[in-house]
């Protein structure tokens, strides 16, 4: 009877010891694997949709014919924060703030003085208001693809445009009542990285 009890206790100790080893070794690893799986799934579901950047199509060639070119109004820097009285709601050159708006997608309007400096750097500034979901997806995707300080894309809101999109580069402007990805991509490809301060393309 005593021997059976001792044997039972030994067996229970071995089982407990075995369980502790499995818990120590595989517990943290299992948790880590589960966390990686969950994070991976969330990333996959919420990953930014990449939209093809396809310039130089027939639609793009037609769009370039509609691009308006304006006189170069200079590259003078004004005092930081100083307002400039531009002759357009979408200025493409002229005096500007010493600090540019950096490439990216903005949900709040940016100062035109900073946007003009962005154009001088060779960035493309794209204005939107209430675009279709597909349009905004494309603009966000391109802004992620092209984020360099001398050849990036700045996407900013401009009240009153509705679904219209306005693209600007240094001394250049293209108004798109209906967004065409091929036409917009051609404009971006034609002028991105070719600002007067530091052309990189």
C-alpha atoms as one frame of an Amber mdcrd trajectory, in Angstrom:
protein
   0.000   0.000   0.000   2.816   2.339   0.970   4.754   1.398  -2.187   1.695
   2.082  -4.345   1.251   5.515  -2.745   4.939   6.344  -3.276   4.716   5.183
  -6.870   1.580   7.244  -7.415   3.260  10.348  -5.945   6.321   9.851  -8.158
   4.119   9.471 -11.219   2.187  12.617 -10.311   5.446  14.532  -9.789   6.727
  13.396 -13.188   3.453  14.460 -14.847   3.487  17.836 -13.096   7.136  18.356
 -13.967   6.423  17.421 -17.559   3.510  19.872 -17.730   5.650  22.658 -16.262
   8.332  22.080 -18.902   5.754  22.185 -21.711   4.218  25.347 -20.241   7.587
  27.095 -19.887   8.900  26.088 -23.303   5.794  26.226 -25.448   3.679  28.739
 -23.550   5.601  31.897 -24.538   6.351  30.518 -27.995   2.706  29.692 -28.542
   1.665  33.157 -27.410   4.286  34.744 -29.683   3.144  32.679 -32.663  -0.473
  33.599 -31.972   0.428  37.305 -31.727   2.357  37.206 -35.005  -0.577  35.481
 -36.691  -3.057  38.056 -35.377  -0.845  41.020 -36.329  -0.237  39.541 -39.778
  -3.942  39.048 -40.356  -4.771  42.597 -39.269  -2.015  44.035 -41.469  -3.220
  42.054 -44.475  -6.803  43.171 -44.013  -5.880  46.827 -43.442  -2.909  47.125
 -45.786  -2.980  50.189 -48.071  -4.241  49.306 -51.505  -1.544  49.863 -54.106
  -2.854  51.419 -57.299  -0.871  50.983 -60.490   0.966  54.101 -61.631   0.532
  54.028 -65.415   1.687  57.168 -67.249   2.093  57.781 -70.983  -1.132  56.275
 -72.243  -3.372  57.771 -74.919  -5.456  59.409 -72.171  -2.283  60.807 -70.637
  -1.097  62.313 -73.903  -4.454  64.039 -74.331  -4.244  65.331 -70.757  -0.850
  66.939 -71.331  -2.365  68.919 -74.180  -4.788  70.401 -71.636  -2.057  71.467
 -69.187  -1.885  75.232 -68.692   1.516  76.893 -68.366   1.869  80.133 -66.406
   4.658  82.728 -66.237   7.311  82.055 -63.613   6.683  84.595 -60.855   9.935
  83.999 -59.014  11.315  82.000 -56.128  11.726  84.638 -53.418  11.411  83.555
 -49.788   9.164  85.659 -47.575   9.237  85.928 -43.788   8.087  82.681 -42.119
   4.316  82.761 -41.744   3.898  85.780 -44.035   0.913  85.698 -46.397   1.338
  86.179 -50.134  -1.410  87.598 -52.341  -1.374  85.065 -55.186  -3.381  85.671
 -58.327  -4.789  82.132 -58.273  -6.347  79.717 -55.797  -3.843  77.178 -57.127
  -0.572  79.139 -57.345   2.206  77.486 -59.332   5.134  79.817 -58.618   6.047
  83.030 -56.867   7.244  84.189 -53.427   6.779  81.533 -50.772   7.394  80.457
 -47.199  10.891  79.177 -46.314   9.319  75.896 -45.121   7.631  73.636 -47.691
   4.712  71.304 -47.092   6.190  67.812 -47.036   4.921  65.067 -49.368   1.971
  63.074 -48.078  -1.814  63.124 -47.800  -3.359  65.919 -45.729  -6.882  66.118
 -44.349  -6.613  69.824 -43.547  -5.874  72.679 -45.939  -2.230  73.760 -46.097
  -0.889  77.289 -46.503  -0.430  78.149 -50.194   2.912  79.767 -49.387   4.222
  76.392 -48.240   2.657  74.548 -51.165   4.406  76.823 -53.649   7.708  75.994
 -51.948   6.821  72.298 -52.395   6.378  72.945 -56.124   9.741  74.683 -56.249
  11.265  71.501 -54.815   9.822  69.459 -57.659   6.843  68.042 -55.807   3.413
  67.696 -57.371   0.570  69.295 -55.388  -2.828  67.695 -55.944  -6.019  69.323
 -54.637  -9.173  67.377 -53.769 -12.494  68.013 -52.054 -15.062  65.208 -52.265
 -13.484  62.659 -54.581 -14.814  59.207 -55.355 -13.385  56.443 -53.173 -11.386
  55.068 -56.121  -9.877  58.489 -56.779  -8.753  58.981 -53.186  -7.361  55.448
 -53.073  -5.207  56.192 -56.122  -3.965  59.530 -54.732  -3.097  57.990 -51.371
  -1.296  55.105 -53.042   0.780  57.408 -55.243   1.626  59.689 -52.335   2.965
  56.627 -50.513   4.977  55.555 -53.558   6.478  59.003 -54.155   7.451  60.581
 -50.858  10.884  62.057 -51.537  11.407  65.741 -50.645  12.471  66.606 -54.225
  10.073  64.421 -56.196   7.109  63.670 -53.967   3.358  64.115 -54.117   1.453
  66.430 -51.792  -2.295  65.740 -51.617  -4.316  68.501 -49.952  -8.000  69.356
 -49.514  -9.521  72.405 -51.203 -13.130  73.255 -50.417 -15.493  73.836 -53.324
 -13.989  71.405 -55.833 -16.552  68.654 -55.380 -15.257  65.647 -57.329 -12.939
  67.800 -59.421  -9.192  67.235 -59.037  -6.547  69.893 -59.675  -2.915  68.928
 -60.255  -0.124  71.487 -60.081   3.614  71.557 -60.707   5.973  74.524 -60.999
   4.219  76.872 -63.519   1.878  74.016 -64.568  -1.771  73.215 -63.814  -4.214
  70.555 -64.951  -7.892  70.662 -63.981  -9.715  67.335 -64.109 -13.526  67.540
 -63.849 -13.480  63.740 -63.974 -10.496  61.902 -62.569  -8.542  59.725 -64.994
  -5.752  57.699 -63.330  -3.814  57.417 -66.599  -4.044  61.148 -67.319  -3.114
  62.103 -63.755  -0.205  59.658 -63.731   1.114  61.159 -66.964   1.046  64.676
 -65.491   2.843  63.459 -62.362   5.439  61.574 -64.399   6.030  64.545 -66.702
   6.735  67.136 -63.998   7.623  65.328 -60.754  11.214  65.909 -59.649  11.764
  68.764 -62.089  11.345  71.810 -59.892  13.717  74.762 -60.405  15.501  74.494
 -57.057  16.957  71.003 -57.397  15.891  68.954 -60.441  16.420  65.249 -59.754
  14.865  63.717 -62.881
